[in-house]
Amino acid sequence: MYIALRMIRGIFGFIFALQVIGLLPAITLLAKPEQITGEMLAVLFVKFIALVISGVLFFYGRVGINALHKKFKGEPHPSLRKTWSL
């Protein structure tokens, strides 16, 4: 059960990283605001929403896995001591 939850958490972490990398070109849009279109803003908005959702699921997934492990085993999951660990 913990392996499946950790794999799902890893997928959300990967999606989070992809969204961060995908938002980096948006910084270049700030240099030329006259070239910004409504379609670009819509894509940027969707990427930002995906970033927030995947980030919340990644970071709070650790909390949920630790809570389940603590409930059944009496201690937090030994592999999830750090925030970024999978």
C-alpha positions in Angstrom: 0.0 0.0 0.0 2.8 2.4 0.9 4.6 1.7 -2.4 1.5 2.6 -4.4 1.0 5.8 -2.4 4.7 6.8 -2.8 4.6 6.1 -6.5 1.5 8.3 -6.9 3.3 11.0 -4.9 6.3 10.6 -7.2 4.1 11.2 -10.2 2.7 14.4 -8.7 6.2 15.5 -7.9 7.2 14.9 -11.5 4.2 16.9 -12.8 5.1 19.7 -10.3 8.6 19.8 -11.7 7.4 19.9 -15.3 5.1 22.8 -14.5 7.9 24.7 -12.9 10.0 24.2 -15.9 7.1 25.1 -18.2 6.5 28.4 -16.4 10.1 29.5 -16.8 9.5 30.8 -20.4 6.7 32.9 -19.0 9.4 35.1 -17.5 10.4 36.1 -21.0 6.9 37.3 -21.6 7.5 40.1 -19.1 10.1 41.7 -21.3 7.7 42.1 -24.2 4.2 42.7 -22.9 2.9 43.8 -26.3 3.3 40.2 -27.6 1.1 38.6 -24.9 -2.2 37.2 -26.2 -5.2 35.9 -24.5 -4.3 32.4 -25.5 -0.9 32.7 -23.8 -2.6 34.0 -20.6 -5.0 31.0 -20.7 -2.2 28.5 -21.0 -0.3 30.3 -18.3 -3.3 30.1 -16.0 -3.8 26.4 -16.6 -0.1 25.7 -16.0 -0.3 27.7 -12.8 -3.4 25.8 -11.6 -1.7 22.5 -12.4 1.4 23.6 -10.5 -0.6 24.5 -7.4 -2.7 21.3 -7.5 0.3 19.0 -8.1 2.4 20.8 -5.5 -0.3 20.5 -2.8 -0.7 16.8 -3.6 3.0 16.2 -3.6 3.8 18.0 -0.3 0.7 16.9 1.6 1.0 13.4 0.3 4.0 13.0 2.5 1.9 14.1 5.5 -0.8 11.6 4.6 1.5 8.7 4.1 3.3 9.5 7.4 -0.1 9.7 9.2 -1.1 6.3 7.8 2.2 4.7 8.7 2.0 6.2 12.2 -1.5 4.9 12.7 -0.6 1.4 11.8 3.1 1.1 12.8 3.4 3.7 15.6 6.0 5.9 13.9 6.3 8.0 10.7 7.5 6.3 7.6 11.3 6.0 7.8 11.9 6.9 4.1 9.8 10.1 4.3 11.8 12.1 6.9 12.7 14.9 4.5 10.2 17.0 2.5 11.6 16.1 -0.9 12.2 12.4 -0.3 10.0 10.0 -2.3 
